[in-house]
Amino acid sequence: MRKDLAELLKAALTLPPEGRAALADSLLESLDQEADESAEQAWVDEIQKRLREIDTRGIAMIPWHEAERRLWAKVPSK
């Protein structure tokens, strides 16, 4: 298998720049499609969970400027 990949890479590197770019784009797109289906559902589930928590537990919301202040306070200074 490793030898096949090396041969495939060698052949791909002989392509002109446009061909290499198209191949790279196609490969990356194929990875995105695999990851996006499960990631998208995970985000939907997380959003629904958080909305339920806000609705049922009375979680206190804070203004963005306060959240931003708290986040910046956690950043270590150099």
C-alpha positions as CSV (number, residue, x, y, z in Angstrom):
1,M,0.0,0.0,0.0
2,R,2.8,2.4,0.9
3,K,4.5,1.9,-2.4
4,D,1.2,2.5,-4.2
5,L,0.8,5.8,-2.4
6,A,4.3,6.8,-3.3
7,E,3.7,6.0,-6.9
8,L,0.4,7.9,-6.9
9,L,2.1,11.0,-5.3
10,K,4.9,10.8,-7.9
11,A,2.4,10.8,-10.7
12,A,0.4,13.6,-9.2
13,L,3.5,15.8,-8.9
14,T,4.0,15.5,-12.6
15,L,0.6,17.3,-13.2
16,P,0.7,20.9,-14.1
17,P,-0.1,23.4,-11.3
18,E,-3.8,23.6,-12.3
19,G,-4.1,19.8,-12.3
20,R,-2.4,19.5,-8.9
21,A,-4.7,22.2,-7.5
22,A,-7.8,20.5,-8.8
23,L,-6.6,17.1,-7.4
24,A,-5.9,18.7,-4.0
25,D,-9.3,20.4,-4.0
26,S,-11.1,17.2,-4.8
27,L,-9.2,15.3,-2.1
28,L,-9.9,17.9,0.5
29,E,-13.6,18.1,-0.5
30,S,-13.9,14.3,-0.1
31,L,-12.6,14.6,3.5
32,D,-15.0,17.5,4.2
33,Q,-18.0,15.5,3.1
34,E,-17.1,12.6,5.4
35,A,-16.5,14.8,8.4
36,D,-19.3,17.3,7.8
37,E,-22.2,14.8,8.1
38,S,-21.3,13.8,11.7
39,A,-20.0,17.2,12.7
40,E,-23.2,18.9,11.5
41,Q,-25.4,16.6,13.5
42,A,-23.1,17.0,16.6
43,W,-23.6,20.8,16.3
44,V,-27.3,20.5,16.0
45,D,-27.4,18.2,19.1
46,E,-25.2,20.6,21.1
47,I,-27.3,23.7,20.2
48,Q,-30.6,21.9,21.1
49,K,-29.1,20.7,24.4
50,R,-28.0,24.3,25.3
51,L,-31.4,25.7,24.3
52,R,-33.1,23.2,26.5
53,E,-30.7,24.1,29.4
54,I,-31.6,27.8,29.0
55,D,-35.3,27.1,28.8
56,T,-35.6,24.5,31.6
57,R,-32.9,25.4,34.1
58,G,-33.1,29.2,34.0
59,I,-29.4,29.5,33.1
60,A,-28.5,33.2,33.4
61,M,-27.4,34.8,30.2
62,I,-24.7,37.4,30.3
63,P,-24.1,40.3,27.8
64,W,-21.4,39.8,25.2
65,H,-19.1,42.5,26.6
66,E,-19.0,40.6,29.9
67,A,-18.3,37.3,28.2
68,E,-15.6,38.9,26.2
69,R,-14.0,40.5,29.3
70,R,-14.0,37.1,31.0
71,L,-12.4,35.4,28.0
72,W,-9.6,38.0,27.7
73,A,-9.0,37.7,31.5
74,K,-8.1,34.0,30.8
75,V,-5.5,34.8,28.2
76,P,-2.0,34.6,29.7
77,S,0.1,37.8,29.3
78,K,3.6,37.6,28.0
